[in-house]
């Protein structure tokens, strides 16, 4: 296997282009003997002559022509690599692997679109999964970061809150409680609720909230997607508790209403989550800074209460 150095290839290219050891040496700021020695070592390595002298000039041999082709290709590849690394350092291009909770999918595309406007050459790979899937991905270090609720302890993770995530109680428009101005929490606890699966961050937060108020959540049905909960509530199968971020369309079309319940909404936060001591490339680092600085102003929500 050939083991020539990049410096030897650079000198070889210069001699081949100038057809002169002396001129090549001047262009490289080297002495002529130093250039001659490097070419001699290169010829000994390939065990073939690379140049032949014709009078006072030199020209490439057949082996020299072949090596020059590959030497230039290697030189171009190195230049491209150097340019790419400069662009990565300068945030002009790079990759981001982002994983998010399914509920975050209602607003995250707006963040990604705004980020992509500033960094148009960034390549974003997006995965959507449930809380358990998020934790497995983060534990395996197979994603740059995740958008989710507060991460649990014991997973070697850092969670940085970047935006409010209010949880509200929803009902179908003709539900009797819609006419009530303020509903006691104890009364709402008697209603059947359509809830997320037990490992869901929303489910955990809601059950903890009711326990803190000395009550128990009455679960009627379980769904593994927020969209399924909304559809079930519209079908008059019970009440639901979902993130306000997921309700823009249903509230605008008056297919669902938010009940005015004592102590609600439950105020949670969205977090950017990554492994501790995670070393980011330029684009993931830029996305993290962008979200922490801009998310709260880019994603605006207003709680629309039901009207009697």
N, C-alpha and C positions, 0 to 999 in steps of 0.2 A: 504494500500500500504506500502511495506517495505521501510524504510528510513535509512538503515544502511549506514555507511560511508565507503569510500574506505580503510581507515586505518583499520577498523574492519575486512574487507574482507582479507586484507593483513595478519593480525594477525591470523585469522582463518585458512588461507592456511598454514601458517608456523606451527601452532600447529598440523594441520592434517598431514603434511608431516613428522614432527619430532616425533609425538606421545608423545610429552612432552611439558609442559608449560615452564619448566626451559630452555630446549634447544632452544625452539622457542624464548624465551625472549632474550637469548644471541645472537641469529642470527639477531635479530632486534634491538639490543642495547637498550632494555627496561628492566624494572624490572619484576620479575615473578608476583608480585601482580598486576601490570598494565596490563599484558597479561590476567590474570585470570579475572580481572574486565571487560575487553573488551569482552571476550567470554561470560561472564555472561549476559552482556547487550544485546549481540547478541541473546542469547537463549531466553531472556525475550521478545525480539522484535518478534521473530518468534513463540514464545510460544511453543517451542519444545526443548527437549534436543538434543544437537549436538554431545556430547561426553559421553561415559560411562567409568567408571573406572573398570578395571579388575586387581585386585592385585595392583602392583605398576605402571602398564602401563595404558594408555587410548586408546580408539578406537572410531571410528566414529559410530554414530547411523545411522539408515536408513535416517533420516532427514539430518544428517551431510553429508552422501554420496551425497545426492541430491544437497545440497547447495554447496558442494565442486565442483561439476561439473559446476555449473553456475558461481561460484566465479572464477574458473580458466579461464573460457571463457571470463568473464569481464576483467580479468587481461591481457589476450592475446590481447583483443581488444584495451585496453589502450596502451599497448606496441606498437601495430601497428600504432595507432594514433600518438603516440609520434615520431615514426620513420618517418612517413609520413610528419609530421610538420618539422622535421629536414631536410628532403629532399627538401621540398618546400623552406625552408629558404636557403638551399644551392644550389638552382637552378637546382636540379637534376630532378625534375619532377613538373608538374603543367599544367594548361590549359591557352590557349590564344584564345580569341574570336576576330577575326580580320575581319573588314568589309572594302570593297574597292570599288572604282569607277571601272566601267567595263573596262576603258582604262588601269588602273593599272594592270589588270589581265595579260597584256602582259609581265610584268617584275617581278611582285610580287612573283610568284612561285620560281624564282631564289633566292630571298631573303629568303623565307621560307625554301628552301632546304639547304641553307648555314647555317641558324640559327639552323635547325634541326640536322645538322652535329655536331654542338657544344653541343646541348641539345637534345640528341636522345629520351629521355623519355617525352619531352614536347608534349602535345596534342593540336593541332591547329585546331580550327573551323573557316572556311573561308566562308564569305558571299560576294557576288558581287551584286551591285545594282547601281542605278543612283544617281545623286546628291541629289534629294529630299529624296530618300530612306536612304541615308547616314545621312542626317540631322535629319530625324525622329528617326533613330536608336540611334544616339548620344544624341538627346534630351531626349529619353526614358532611356538612360544609360543602354541599353541592349547589348552593345559591349564594349570591352576594349578600342579599338582605331580604327581609320579609316585611310586609305590611300586615299587621294583626293587632289584636288587643294586647293587654299586658302579658308578657311571657311569664311562665311559671318559674319558681325557684328550682335550682338544681340542674339546669341545662347549660350552664356556662355561657349564658347569653346576656347581651346588653339590649335593653329596650328604651328608646328615646321617644317620649310623647311629642306628637307634632300637630294634633288636631283633636277638637272635641268630638265625641261620638255619643250623642244622647240616645237613650233607649226610651221609646214611647209605647203606650198601649193603643192598639188599633182595634176598630170595630167596623162592621158593615153599617152603611148609612142609616138603616132603619132600626138599629139596635136600641132598645129602650133606654140605655144609659146615655145615649147621645144627647138626650134632652136635659141632662143634669149638668149644672154649672161646675160643681166640685163634688167629686165622688170620694168618700172615705176609703182608705186603703183596705181596711178590714172588710168592707162590703165587696170590693173588687176581687178580694181573695176567694170569695165563694163562687166566682164565675169560672167556667171551664176554659183553660188556655191551650192553645196550639203552640207547642214549644219546639225548640231545636233539640238535637240529640244530646245525651248527657255530657259528652266531652266538649261540646261547643262552648266557646268563651262567653257568648251571650247567655246561654242557659246557666252556666256557673254563676255569672254575675247576678242574674235575676233571682236565682234560688238563694244566694247569699243575702241579697237585699231583703227578701221576704223574711228570712230567718232573723235578720237583725232587727226587724220590726215585730218579732214575735208571731209571725204568721207562716203558713205553709202554702206554697204555690199549688194550685189544683190543676194538674195536667190532664188534659183530655186526649190529645193526639200528639205524636212526635213526628217532626219532619226534618230532613237533613239539609234543606235549603230554605233560605228566607223567602224566595219566590213562591215555594210551595205553601209556606205559612200564609202569605198574603192571599193566595188563591183560595185557601181553605177558609180564611176569615170572610172573604167576599162571598163564599158559598154558605155563610151563616152557620159554620160549624163551631164557632167559639171566638174568643178574643185572641189577640196575638201581641207579643212584645218584640219589636224589631228596632233596628237602627233608623233614626230619622233620615239618614242619607239614602235609604232604599225606597223612599216613599214619594218622590217628586211627581212621578207620573200619576199614581193612584190618587194623590191628593188633588192634583190639578183637574183630573177627570171626575172627582167626587165619587170615586168607587170605594174609598176607605176614608174614615175620619179618625182623628186622634182624640181620645177621651181625656178629659181634664180630671186627672186622678191626683189625690193628695200625695205629696212627696215625689211625684214624677215631674220631669223625666229622671231616669237614672243616668247620671253623668259619668260616662267612661271616656277613654281617650284612645285614639289610634296611635300605634307605636311603629317606629322603624326599628327592626330587630335584626341583630347580627351577632355572630360569635364574638366572645371577648378576644381582644388582641388580633382581630381580623385586619389584615393588611390589604387595603383597597388599591386597585388600579385607579387611574385618573378619572375615568368616566363614572364608576360607582361612587367615588368620593365626591364628585361634582353633583351627582344626583342626590346624595344624602344631604349635602349643604343646600341644594335647591329646595328640597322638600321642607326642611326645617325652617327655611326662611320664607317660603312662599305659600305653603299649603293652606294655612288658615285664611289667607286673603283670596286665594284662587277658588276654594271650595266653600261657597257661602250657602248656608241653609237657614231657613226661617221656619219656626214651628207654627204650623197652621192649626188652630184649635177648631173643634167642631162647633157649629152654630146651632142653637136650639130651633 
